[in-house]
């Protein structure tokens, strides 16, 4: 096989025969940026769980669907949170005066009431189209313990303890899913009702017989006091969800939720703001986010817009994420605009065969790469120029030629933990001579050389970086479980279950 260095030696010898030919200049410092490498994961870093909504007026770059299976997991988390809140119930001390036959006026007080047992055995969560969800909890039971004290016949005092058993308690609450004025998701309780079914008080010690004489009055007082406490605690429990919705966990973005922007690197950030209201049906919630990359500090729109797309009717996973080609291609536009889609290659990167001549290639994209999704196939097409230089013994660069290079790669993307990882393989490329500083030559004899350059020097570096992956957005301590990825027409679909730890 003819080596890259051999070909450049031949071309360099021609160059010295044309000393007056104009040569292009090149900067003394070249940034080592790999085109496909920098983009593919930064495109995919979009996700989000957390947490954002589908467009009803503007097309979303990324869509999220919460299925019935996801709602069921959400119900379990909500019940655990509400149960924890209800355990903190603190009833105010109750005191008053009641007349009792044969005894007369009795002064009483109930103090130090605390929850000792609580259960929420039956609950259900259903969707309310156009609004949010309704959570109903039935057959709740609560056991409390406290102290009682009485004074009667003016001089007689007595005290003891009591147990309060509440059963057949029902709670019903409607939770609206909206967004705040910054484009972040938000939940709020629009309606809450709590009804205490049965209350039973058992007194211990002292003149507990006295309380039995006006038990019905005591039951009513305790029922009313308890009933007033439940909904405020439920509302507070639901409100406590909002800080979690505004927290994306992981290495990617501690910066995100002040401005609804996620910093990716020194060049790019992603906007995660909601682009419309949630779409809530009887069976799922569709959420969406803008999902667009921008240059940091300069939000210039790309010369293309997101196209509408719909998620398939799959429901075996808790969550489905759809990442559109628009979101990915907006990353290409950002990096092209920033001028970082360039790669310098020296012959020691592909194997040096002729020590007397050093060669350098400068590869630069001439426009943003184009990513396309077809069923089971993701391709990236890039238009680049390749400028070849001979490095002279005094370190000066002598240009040899400039080629136009049109190439495409296939990408295999997969989910690992909270990251998207993958690898790329070369499909094809086509070259043509844009300019020669060594006279005419046939570009075909460079095909073998540039195939080796791409496969030996470029793609291994790209794939090494792709294996490291880029974190996906996550809420709190969320983990993705049993994730599956599909490439569909115009978008990437990730189906996954989730698990929250802590």
Buried (B, 14 or more C-beta within 10 A) or exposed (E): EEBBBBBBBBBBEBBEEEEEEEBEEBEEEEEEBBBBBBBBBBBBBBBBBBBBBBBBEEBBBBBBBBBBBBBEBBBEEBBEBBBEBBBEBEBEEBEEEBEBEEBEEBBBBBBEBEBEEBBBEEBEBEBBEEBBBBBBBBBBBBBBBBBBBBBBEEEEEBBBBBBBBBBEBBBBBBBBBBBEEEBBBBBBBEEBBBEBBEBEBEBEEBBBEBBEBBBEBBBEBBBEBBBEBBBEBBBBBBEEBBEBBBBBBBEBBEEBBEBBBBBBEEBBBBBBBBBBBBBBEEEBBBBBBBBBBBBBEEEEEBEEEBEEBEBEEEBEBBBBBBBBBBBBBBBBBBBBBBEBBBBBBBBEBBEBEBEEBBBBBBBBBEEBBBBBBEEEEBBBEBBBBBBBBBBEEEEEBBBBBBBBBEBBBEBBBBBEEBBBBBBBEBEEBEBEBEBBBBEEBEBEEBEBBBBBBBEBBBBEBBBEBBEEBBBBBBBBEBBBEEBBBBBBEBBBBBBBBBEBEE
